Amino acid sequence: MNNIKEVAVIGLGYIGLPTAAILASRGITVRGVDVTPRTVEAVNKGEVPFVEPALGEFVSAAVSAGTLSASFETTEAEAYIVAVPTPFNDDYTADLSYIEAAADGIAPVLKGGELVILESTSPPGATQHLFDYLLNKRPDLSADNLLVAHCPERVLPGYVMEELVTNDRIVGGITPEAADKAKALYETFCQADILTTDAKTAEMAKLVENSYRDVNIAFANELSVISDKLGIDVWELISLANRHPRVDILQPGPGVGGHCIAVDPWFIVSAAPEESQLIRTARNTNDSKPNWVVNKVVAATKSAGFNGKVAVMGLAFKANIDDMRESPAIEITRQLAEANPTVEFLAVEPHVDALPKKLEGISNLTLTPTDEALESAGVVTLLVDHDQFKSVPATVLAGKEIIDTRGLWR
């Protein structure tokens, strides 16, 4: 049974804020912590600084009820949930500096006996590193008086508020006591099974889940390249193959993006480089797909009658959200615009009102409304299958060169 009444959530991003909001909806007092003024200001107004269906209702209700607030400083709490980024370095090892920064804020306010949960997707050993880091910062605390666990998120952007409740969770503790206490906290909102294990196994489970997806996407992406060379419709091919009762091939795309699938497999490769041959190959296959798309677009611009304008449809890493982390569409757009300065690129992303930082300052690239881009471009490149793009009439695309990486306009 949970007896924790005050929780601090460090990092109010795509995972931290939904977790904070759903805990607050269960009557727990939650203090969110973030370094971004826009985020802190939005939350304290009861607003959400990014697109995630249903989250706004939870945040608004919790702030109005006084159970959710946000600030820049970590304050005393009975439990701390760390939900900060874990990007990879140039050598594909994990950058744990964000986790350490969160620990720097937690350590001074510990009194002993608190629960610290790492939700950030992490390489094997990161939770132990957090535990050791905190004790090093607070040598006056004993190892028996600090409970540290890992509970990786398992939600799909666009469905986070639903899947926080309905998906099974894995909780790995540095000690069994830490795992049990974390499980009790998550039981306040999670209606599915919560399975306990040790911290390293929980870390690896999340990495394995995403690596499994990455390997299967790589197979689909490789099929798309082979099919293009052979003059085969890859979407028809996959549909036919999937009629076999034991075959379930995923859909190809322009690459793999997001904060998980495009990153997590490298943590396994880094931990066991000689043994991770298949996982490494899949990562390289998916990382190479954007270059293949770029070459297809460039070839289309060489066609007779090209009018000098290319529409790039979608910048997010998946449909119907504004999340652009590790988005292959961003890299494709950047490469195209920088390498072809005489071509005008019209970027279409209906979920944002400004280009992301990685695309700022490119003179031949503008964020353009859907209708305007489709009307004026001679080449149209579909990178994200947003619902808004599904309704584009075939008559609008007639006479244009189409590079459809999602099979939306077949």
The 8 nearest C-alpha neighbors of each residue, nearest first, counted from 0:
[[1, 183, 2, 184, 186, 180, 187, 182],
 [0, 2, 183, 184, 3, 187, 180, 186],
 [3, 1, 4, 0, 184, 183, 180, 77],
 [2, 4, 1, 5, 77, 184, 78, 6],
 [3, 5, 27, 28, 2, 6, 77, 26],
 [6, 4, 28, 76, 77, 27, 3, 29],
 [7, 5, 78, 29, 76, 79, 77, 28],
 [6, 8, 30, 79, 29, 31, 76, 80],
 [9, 7, 80, 31, 79, 32, 81, 19],
 [10, 8, 32, 81, 82, 80, 31, 7],
 [9, 11, 33, 83, 82, 15, 32, 12],
 [12, 10, 16, 15, 33, 31, 9, 32],
 [11, 13, 15, 14, 16, 10, 82, 83],
 [12, 14, 15, 16, 17, 11, 156, 49],
 [15, 13, 12, 17, 16, 18, 82, 11],
 [14, 16, 11, 12, 18, 82, 10, 17],
 [15, 17, 11, 19, 18, 12, 14, 20],
 [18, 16, 20, 19, 14, 15, 21, 54],
 [19, 17, 15, 21, 16, 20, 22, 14],
 [18, 20, 16, 22, 17, 21, 15, 23],
 [21, 19, 23, 17, 58, 22, 18, 57],
 [20, 22, 24, 23, 18, 19, 17, 25],
 [23, 21, 25, 19, 24, 20, 27, 18],
 [22, 24, 27, 20, 25, 66, 26, 21],
 [23, 25, 21, 22, 26, 61, 20, 57],
 [26, 24, 23, 22, 27, 21, 187, 188],
 [25, 27, 23, 24, 28, 66, 22, 4],
 [28, 26, 23, 4, 25, 22, 5, 29],
 [29, 27, 66, 5, 23, 4, 67, 6],
 [30, 28, 6, 67, 7, 23, 66, 5],
 [31, 29, 7, 68, 69, 67, 8, 6],
 [30, 32, 69, 8, 7, 68, 9, 29],
 [33, 31, 9, 70, 71, 69, 10, 8],
 [32, 34, 10, 71, 35, 11, 9, 39],
 [33, 35, 71, 36, 32, 39, 10, 38],
 [34, 36, 38, 37, 33, 39, 71, 40],
 [37, 35, 39, 38, 40, 34, 33, 71],
 [38, 36, 40, 35, 39, 41, 48, 42],
 [37, 39, 41, 35, 36, 40, 48, 42],
 [40, 38, 36, 69, 42, 41, 37, 70],
 [39, 41, 37, 43, 38, 42, 36, 44],
 [42, 40, 46, 44, 38, 43, 39, 37],
 [43, 41, 45, 46, 44, 39, 40, 38],
 [42, 44, 40, 45, 41, 68, 69, 39],
 [45, 43, 41, 42, 46, 40, 62, 59],
 [44, 46, 59, 42, 43, 58, 62, 41],
 [45, 47, 41, 42, 44, 55, 59, 58],
 [46, 48, 49, 55, 41, 42, 45, 58],
 [49, 47, 38, 41, 46, 50, 37, 42],
 [50, 48, 47, 51, 321, 13, 322, 12],
 [51, 49, 320, 321, 52, 48, 47, 350],
 [50, 52, 157, 54, 49, 53, 320, 156],
 [51, 53, 54, 157, 50, 158, 55, 160],
 [54, 52, 55, 56, 51, 160, 57, 158],
 [55, 53, 57, 56, 52, 51, 58, 160],
 [56, 54, 58, 57, 53, 47, 59, 46],
 [55, 57, 59, 54, 58, 53, 60, 61],
 [58, 56, 54, 60, 55, 59, 20, 61],
 [59, 57, 55, 61, 20, 45, 60, 56],
 [58, 60, 45, 56, 62, 57, 61, 55],
 [59, 61, 63, 57, 58, 62, 56, 64],
 [62, 60, 64, 58, 66, 67, 63, 59],
 [61, 63, 67, 65, 59, 64, 45, 60],
 [62, 64, 60, 61, 65, 59, 45, 66],
 [65, 63, 61, 62, 66, 60, 67, 59],
 [64, 66, 62, 63, 67, 61, 68, 28],
 [65, 67, 28, 23, 61, 64, 29, 62],
 [68, 66, 62, 29, 61, 65, 23, 30],
 [67, 69, 30, 43, 31, 62, 29, 42],
 [68, 70, 31, 39, 30, 32, 43, 42],
 [71, 69, 32, 72, 39, 31, 33, 68],
 [70, 72, 32, 33, 34, 73, 69, 39],
 [73, 71, 70, 32, 74, 104, 33, 34],
 [74, 72, 104, 32, 105, 71, 75, 7],
 [73, 75, 72, 76, 108, 7, 105, 30],
 [76, 74, 108, 73, 109, 77, 7, 105],
 [77, 75, 5, 6, 78, 7, 74, 79],
 [76, 78, 113, 5, 6, 3, 114, 79],
 [77, 79, 114, 6, 76, 113, 115, 7],
 [80, 78, 115, 7, 6, 8, 116, 114],
 [79, 81, 8, 116, 117, 115, 9, 7],
 [80, 82, 9, 117, 118, 83, 8, 116],
 [83, 81, 119, 10, 118, 15, 9, 80],
 [82, 84, 10, 119, 81, 97, 98, 85],
 [85, 83, 86, 97, 119, 82, 98, 120],
 [84, 86, 94, 95, 93, 119, 121, 83],
 [87, 85, 94, 84, 93, 88, 262, 95],
 [86, 88, 93, 91, 94, 92, 85, 89],
 [87, 89, 91, 90, 92, 94, 93, 86],
 [88, 90, 91, 87, 92, 93, 94, 86],
 [89, 91, 88, 92, 87, 269, 93, 265],
 [92, 90, 88, 87, 89, 265, 93, 269],
 [93, 91, 87, 88, 90, 269, 266, 94],
 [94, 92, 87, 95, 88, 86, 91, 85],
 [93, 95, 87, 86, 96, 85, 88, 92],
 [94, 96, 98, 97, 93, 85, 99, 125],
 [95, 97, 99, 98, 94, 100, 85, 101],
 [98, 96, 100, 99, 95, 83, 101, 84],
 [97, 99, 101, 95, 100, 96, 102, 83],
 [98, 100, 102, 96, 101, 97, 103, 95],
 [101, 99, 103, 97, 102, 98, 96, 104],
 [100, 102, 98, 104, 99, 103, 97, 105],
 [101, 103, 105, 99, 104, 100, 106, 98],
 [104, 102, 100, 101, 106, 105, 99, 107],
 [103, 105, 102, 101, 73, 106, 107, 100],
 [104, 106, 102, 103, 108, 107, 73, 101],
 [105, 107, 109, 103, 108, 104, 102, 133],
 [108, 106, 109, 105, 104, 103, 137, 136],
 [109, 107, 75, 106, 105, 110, 74, 104],
 [110, 108, 106, 111, 107, 105, 75, 113],
 [109, 111, 108, 112, 113, 140, 107, 75],
 [112, 110, 144, 113, 109, 145, 140, 141],
 [111, 113, 144, 145, 146, 114, 110, 77],
 [114, 112, 77, 78, 111, 145, 146, 115],
 [113, 115, 78, 146, 147, 79, 116, 77],
 [116, 114, 79, 147, 78, 80, 146, 148],
 [117, 115, 80, 148, 149, 147, 79, 81],
 [116, 118, 149, 81, 119, 80, 150, 148],
 [119, 117, 151, 150, 82, 81, 149, 152],
 [118, 120, 82, 117, 83, 121, 151, 84],
 [121, 119, 151, 118, 85, 205, 202, 122],
 [120, 122, 125, 119, 202, 123, 85, 93],
 [123, 121, 266, 125, 124, 202, 93, 267],
 [124, 122, 199, 202, 125, 203, 121, 270],
 [123, 125, 127, 126, 199, 128, 122, 198],
 [124, 126, 128, 127, 123, 122, 121, 129],
 [127, 125, 129, 128, 124, 130, 149, 198],
 [126, 128, 130, 124, 129, 125, 131, 173],
 [129, 127, 125, 131, 126, 130, 132, 124],
 [130, 128, 132, 126, 127, 131, 133, 125],
 [129, 131, 127, 133, 128, 132, 147, 126],
 [132, 130, 128, 134, 133, 129, 135, 127],
 [133, 131, 129, 135, 130, 134, 128, 136],
 [132, 134, 136, 135, 130, 131, 106, 137],
 [135, 133, 137, 131, 136, 138, 132, 130],
 [134, 136, 132, 133, 137, 138, 131, 130],
 [135, 137, 133, 134, 138, 132, 106, 103],
 [136, 138, 134, 139, 135, 140, 133, 106],
 [139, 137, 140, 134, 135, 136, 141, 133],
 [138, 140, 137, 141, 134, 136, 135, 111],
 [141, 139, 138, 137, 111, 144, 134, 142],
 [140, 142, 144, 143, 139, 145, 138, 134],
 [141, 143, 144, 145, 140, 134, 146, 130],
 [144, 142, 141, 145, 146, 112, 140, 111],
 [143, 145, 112, 141, 111, 142, 140, 146],
 [146, 144, 112, 142, 143, 113, 111, 147],
 [147, 145, 114, 177, 115, 113, 144, 112],
 [146, 148, 115, 177, 116, 173, 114, 172],
 [149, 147, 172, 116, 171, 177, 173, 178],
 [148, 150, 117, 171, 116, 198, 170, 118],
 [149, 151, 170, 118, 169, 117, 171, 152],
 [152, 150, 118, 120, 149, 119, 205, 153],
 [151, 153, 154, 118, 150, 14, 120, 119],
 [154, 152, 151, 155, 166, 168, 205, 162],
 [155, 153, 159, 162, 152, 156, 163, 158],
 [154, 156, 158, 159, 157, 153, 162, 152],
 [157, 155, 158, 159, 154, 51, 320, 13],
 [156, 158, 51, 159, 52, 155, 320, 319],
 [159, 157, 156, 155, 161, 160, 162, 52],
 [158, 160, 162, 154, 161, 156, 155, 157],
 [161, 159, 163, 162, 158, 54, 53, 17],
 [160, 162, 159, 158, 163, 164, 165, 166],
 [161, 163, 165, 164, 159, 166, 154, 160],
 [164, 162, 160, 161, 159, 165, 166, 189],
 [163, 165, 189, 162, 190, 161, 188, 166],
 [164, 166, 162, 191, 190, 163, 161, 189],
 [167, 165, 162, 191, 164, 163, 168, 153],
 [166, 168, 192, 191, 193, 165, 169, 194],
 [169, 167, 193, 194, 166, 192, 170, 150],
 [168, 170, 194, 193, 150, 195, 201, 171],
 [171, 169, 150, 195, 149, 178, 194, 196],
 [172, 170, 198, 197, 196, 201, 149, 148],
 [173, 171, 148, 178, 198, 174, 197, 177],
 [172, 174, 198, 147, 148, 197, 177, 127],
 [173, 175, 172, 177, 176, 178, 197, 146],
 [176, 174, 178, 177, 172, 179, 173, 197],
 [175, 177, 179, 174, 178, 180, 172, 146],
 [176, 178, 146, 172, 180, 174, 175, 179],
 [179, 177, 172, 175, 181, 176, 180, 171],
 [180, 178, 182, 176, 181, 177, 175, 183],
 [179, 181, 183, 177, 182, 178, 176, 184],
 [182, 180, 184, 178, 183, 179, 177, 185],
 [181, 183, 179, 185, 180, 184, 178, 186],
 [182, 184, 1, 186, 180, 181, 0, 185],
 [185, 183, 181, 1, 186, 182, 187, 180],
 [186, 184, 182, 187, 183, 189, 188, 181],
 [185, 187, 189, 183, 188, 184, 182, 190],
 [186, 188, 185, 184, 189, 25, 183, 1],
 [187, 189, 186, 185, 164, 190, 22, 21],
 [190, 188, 164, 186, 191, 185, 187, 163],
 [189, 191, 164, 165, 188, 192, 186, 166],
 [192, 190, 167, 165, 189, 166, 193, 164],
 [191, 193, 167, 194, 168, 190, 166, 189],
 [194, 192, 168, 167, 169, 191, 182, 195],
 [193, 195, 169, 170, 168, 192, 196, 167],
 [196, 194, 170, 171, 169, 178, 193, 197],
 [195, 197, 171, 170, 201, 198, 200, 172],
 [198, 196, 171, 172, 200, 199, 173, 201],
 [197, 199, 171, 172, 201, 200, 173, 149],
 [200, 198, 202, 123, 201, 197, 124, 203],
 [199, 201, 203, 202, 198, 197, 204, 196],
 [200, 202, 171, 204, 198, 199, 203, 169],
 [203, 201, 199, 200, 204, 123, 205, 121],
 [202, 204, 206, 200, 201, 205, 207, 123],
 [205, 203, 201, 207, 206, 202, 200, 208],
 [206, 204, 208, 207, 203, 202, 151, 209],
 [207, 205, 203, 209, 263, 204, 208, 210],
 [206, 208, 210, 204, 205, 209, 211, 203],
 [209, 207, 205, 211, 206, 210, 204, 212],
 [208, 210, 260, 212, 211, 206, 207, 213],
 [209, 211, 213, 207, 264, 212, 208, 206],
 [212, 210, 208, 214, 209, 213, 207, 215],
 [211, 213, 209, 215, 210, 214, 216, 208],
 [212, 214, 210, 216, 211, 215, 260, 217],
 [215, 213, 281, 217, 211, 216, 212, 210],
 [214, 216, 218, 212, 217, 213, 211, 219],
 [217, 215, 219, 213, 218, 214, 249, 212],
 [216, 218, 220, 214, 281, 215, 219, 285],
 [219, 217, 215, 221, 216, 220, 222, 214],
 [220, 218, 251, 222, 216, 217, 221, 250],
 [221, 219, 251, 217, 223, 222, 218, 216],
 [220, 222, 218, 224, 223, 219, 217, 225],
 [221, 223, 219, 225, 220, 224, 226, 218],
 [224, 222, 220, 226, 221, 233, 225, 227],
 [223, 225, 227, 221, 222, 226, 228, 220],
 [226, 224, 222, 228, 227, 223, 221, 229],
 [227, 225, 231, 229, 223, 228, 224, 233],
 [226, 228, 230, 224, 229, 225, 231, 223],
 [227, 229, 225, 226, 230, 224, 231, 223],
 [228, 230, 226, 227, 231, 225, 224, 232],
 [231, 229, 227, 228, 226, 232, 225, 233],
 [230, 232, 226, 229, 233, 227, 236, 228],
 [233, 231, 235, 234, 236, 226, 230, 227],
 [232, 234, 236, 235, 223, 226, 231, 237],
 [235, 233, 237, 236, 232, 238, 406, 250],
 [234, 236, 238, 233, 232, 237, 239, 231],
 [237, 235, 233, 239, 234, 238, 240, 232],
 [238, 236, 240, 234, 239, 235, 241, 233],
 [239, 237, 235, 241, 236, 240, 234, 242],
 [238, 240, 236, 237, 241, 242, 235, 243],
 [241, 239, 237, 242, 238, 243, 236, 246],
 [240, 242, 246, 243, 238, 247, 239, 237],
 [243, 241, 240, 239, 244, 238, 246, 247],
 [242, 244, 241, 246, 245, 240, 239, 247],
 [245, 243, 246, 242, 241, 247, 240, 239],
 [244, 246, 243, 247, 241, 242, 240, 248],
 [247, 245, 241, 243, 244, 248, 240, 242],
 [246, 248, 241, 249, 245, 240, 243, 244],
 [249, 247, 246, 241, 237, 219, 250, 215],
 [250, 248, 219, 216, 247, 215, 251, 237],
 [249, 251, 219, 252, 248, 216, 234, 220],
 [252, 250, 220, 219, 223, 216, 249, 405],
 [251, 253, 404, 405, 254, 220, 250, 382],
 [254, 252, 289, 404, 288, 382, 327, 292],
 [255, 253, 288, 285, 327, 252, 289, 286],
 [256, 254, 261, 285, 327, 326, 260, 253],
 [257, 255, 326, 325, 316, 261, 327, 324],
 [256, 258, 324, 325, 259, 316, 326, 261],
 [257, 259, 324, 262, 325, 261, 260, 256],
 [260, 258, 262, 263, 257, 261, 209, 120],
 [259, 261, 209, 262, 263, 213, 257, 210],
 [260, 262, 256, 259, 255, 257, 263, 258],
 [263, 261, 259, 260, 264, 265, 258, 87],
 [262, 264, 265, 266, 206, 259, 260, 261],
 [265, 263, 210, 267, 266, 262, 206, 268],
 [264, 266, 268, 267, 263, 91, 262, 269],
 [267, 265, 269, 122, 264, 263, 268, 270],
 [268, 266, 270, 264, 265, 269, 271, 206],
 [269, 267, 272, 265, 271, 275, 266, 270],
 [268, 270, 266, 267, 272, 271, 92, 265],
 [269, 271, 267, 268, 266, 272, 123, 122],
 [270, 272, 268, 274, 269, 273, 267, 275],
 [273, 271, 268, 269, 275, 274, 270, 276],
 [272, 274, 271, 275, 276, 268, 269, 270],
 [273, 275, 271, 272, 276, 268, 277, 278],
 [276, 274, 268, 278, 272, 273, 277, 279],
 [275, 277, 279, 278, 274, 280, 273, 272],
 [278, 276, 280, 279, 275, 281, 214, 274],
 [277, 279, 281, 275, 280, 276, 282, 214],
 [280, 278, 282, 276, 277, 281, 275, 283],
 [281, 279, 283, 277, 282, 278, 284, 276],
 [282, 280, 284, 214, 278, 217, 283, 279],
 [281, 283, 279, 285, 280, 284, 286, 278],
 [282, 284, 286, 280, 281, 285, 287, 279],
 [285, 283, 281, 287, 282, 286, 217, 280],
 [284, 286, 254, 282, 288, 287, 217, 283],
 [285, 287, 283, 284, 288, 282, 254, 289],
 [286, 288, 284, 285, 290, 289, 283, 291],
 [287, 289, 291, 254, 285, 290, 286, 253],
 [290, 288, 292, 291, 253, 287, 331, 254],
 [291, 289, 293, 292, 288, 287, 294, 331],
 [290, 292, 288, 294, 289, 293, 295, 287],
 [293, 291, 289, 295, 290, 294, 296, 288],
 [294, 292, 290, 296, 295, 291, 331, 297],
 [293, 295, 297, 291, 292, 296, 298, 290],
 [296, 294, 292, 298, 293, 297, 299, 291],
 [297, 295, 299, 293, 298, 294, 292, 300],
 [296, 298, 294, 300, 299, 295, 293, 301],
 [297, 299, 295, 301, 296, 300, 294, 302],
 [300, 298, 296, 301, 297, 302, 295, 400],
 [299, 301, 297, 298, 302, 305, 296, 378],
 [302, 300, 298, 299, 303, 297, 305, 304],
 [301, 303, 300, 299, 305, 304, 298, 400],
 [304, 302, 305, 301, 300, 306, 299, 400],
 [303, 305, 306, 302, 377, 301, 300, 307],
 [306, 304, 303, 307, 377, 302, 300, 301],
 [305, 307, 377, 308, 304, 376, 378, 300],
 [306, 308, 342, 305, 343, 309, 377, 300],
 [309, 307, 376, 343, 377, 306, 344, 342],
 [310, 308, 378, 344, 376, 379, 345, 377],
 [311, 309, 345, 379, 376, 372, 344, 380],
 [312, 310, 346, 380, 345, 347, 381, 379],
 [311, 313, 381, 347, 382, 380, 310, 346],
 [314, 312, 383, 348, 347, 382, 315, 311],
 [313, 315, 328, 329, 348, 316, 323, 383],
 [316, 314, 323, 322, 317, 321, 313, 326],
 [315, 317, 326, 256, 323, 257, 322, 314],
 [318, 316, 315, 383, 320, 319, 384, 256],
 [317, 319, 385, 384, 383, 320, 315, 316],
 [318, 320, 385, 386, 317, 321, 157, 350],
 [321, 319, 322, 50, 318, 157, 350, 315],
 [320, 322, 350, 315, 50, 323, 351, 49],
 [323, 321, 315, 320, 324, 316, 257, 317],
 [324, 322, 315, 326, 316, 321, 325, 314],
 [323, 325, 257, 326, 258, 322, 256, 316],
 [326, 324, 256, 257, 323, 327, 258, 261],
 [325, 327, 316, 256, 323, 328, 324, 329],
 [328, 326, 330, 329, 254, 256, 331, 255],
 [327, 329, 314, 331, 326, 330, 382, 332],
 [330, 328, 332, 327, 326, 331, 314, 333],
 [329, 331, 333, 327, 332, 328, 334, 326],
 [330, 332, 328, 334, 329, 333, 289, 293],
 [333, 331, 335, 329, 330, 334, 328, 336],
 [332, 334, 330, 336, 335, 331, 337, 329],
 [335, 333, 331, 337, 332, 336, 338, 330],
 [334, 336, 332, 338, 333, 337, 339, 331],
 [337, 335, 339, 333, 338, 334, 332, 340],
 [336, 338, 334, 339, 335, 340, 333, 361],
 [337, 339, 335, 336, 334, 340, 333, 341],
 [338, 340, 336, 341, 337, 342, 335, 334],
 [341, 339, 342, 337, 338, 336, 363, 343],
 [342, 340, 339, 343, 307, 363, 336, 338],
 [341, 343, 307, 340, 339, 308, 344, 363],
 [344, 342, 308, 363, 307, 364, 309, 345],
 [345, 343, 364, 309, 308, 310, 363, 346],
 [344, 346, 310, 365, 367, 311, 372, 364],
 [345, 347, 366, 311, 367, 365, 310, 344],
 [348, 346, 312, 367, 313, 369, 366, 311],
 [347, 349, 313, 350, 314, 351, 346, 312],
 [350, 348, 351, 347, 368, 369, 352, 313],
 [349, 351, 321, 348, 320, 352, 319, 50],
 [352, 350, 353, 349, 348, 321, 354, 355],
 [351, 353, 350, 354, 349, 366, 348, 355],
 [354, 352, 351, 355, 366, 359, 348, 356],
 [353, 355, 358, 359, 366, 356, 352, 351],
 [356, 354, 357, 358, 359, 353, 323, 329],
 [355, 357, 359, 358, 354, 360, 353, 329],
 [358, 356, 355, 359, 329, 333, 354, 330],
 [359, 357, 356, 355, 354, 333, 361, 360],
 [360, 358, 356, 361, 357, 354, 355, 364],
 [359, 361, 362, 358, 364, 356, 357, 363],
 [362, 360, 364, 359, 363, 358, 337, 336],
 [363, 361, 364, 360, 365, 340, 336, 359],
 [362, 364, 343, 361, 344, 340, 336, 365],
 [365, 363, 344, 362, 361, 345, 343, 336],
 [366, 364, 345, 346, 367, 344, 363, 362],
 [365, 367, 346, 347, 345, 354, 353, 364],
 [366, 368, 347, 345, 346, 365, 372, 369],
 [369, 367, 371, 370, 347, 372, 366, 349],
 [368, 370, 372, 371, 347, 373, 367, 349],
 [371, 369, 373, 372, 368, 374, 367, 375],
 [370, 372, 374, 368, 369, 373, 375, 367],
 [371, 373, 369, 375, 374, 370, 310, 376],
 [374, 372, 370, 371, 375, 376, 369, 310],
 [375, 373, 371, 372, 370, 376, 395, 396],
 [374, 376, 372, 373, 371, 377, 308, 310],
 [377, 375, 308, 309, 378, 310, 373, 372],
 [376, 378, 399, 306, 308, 305, 309, 400],
 [377, 379, 400, 309, 376, 399, 401, 310],
 [380, 378, 310, 401, 309, 400, 402, 311],
 [381, 379, 402, 311, 312, 403, 401, 310],
 [380, 382, 312, 403, 404, 383, 402, 311],
 [381, 383, 313, 312, 404, 328, 253, 380],
 [384, 382, 313, 385, 318, 381, 317, 312],
 [383, 385, 318, 386, 405, 388, 407, 382],
 [386, 384, 318, 319, 387, 388, 383, 389],
 [387, 385, 389, 388, 384, 319, 390, 318],
 [386, 388, 385, 389, 390, 391, 349, 384],
 [387, 389, 386, 390, 385, 391, 384, 312],
 [390, 388, 386, 387, 391, 407, 385, 384],
 [389, 391, 388, 387, 392, 386, 393, 408],
 [390, 392, 388, 389, 393, 395, 387, 396],
 [393, 391, 394, 395, 390, 396, 389, 397],
 [392, 394, 396, 395, 397, 391, 408, 390],
 [393, 395, 397, 392, 396, 391, 398, 399],
 [396, 394, 393, 392, 397, 391, 373, 374],
 [397, 395, 393, 394, 399, 398, 392, 373],
 [398, 396, 394, 399, 395, 393, 400, 392],
 [397, 399, 396, 400, 377, 395, 394, 401],
 [400, 398, 377, 397, 378, 396, 401, 379],
 [399, 401, 378, 379, 377, 299, 402, 398],
 [402, 400, 379, 403, 378, 380, 399, 396],
 [403, 401, 380, 381, 404, 379, 400, 296],
 [402, 404, 381, 405, 406, 380, 401, 408],
 [405, 403, 252, 253, 382, 381, 406, 402],
 [406, 404, 252, 407, 403, 384, 382, 251],
 [407, 405, 409, 403, 408, 404, 234, 252],
 [406, 408, 405, 409, 389, 384, 403, 404],
 [409, 407, 406, 403, 389, 393, 405, 391],
 [408, 406, 407, 403, 234, 232, 405, 393]]
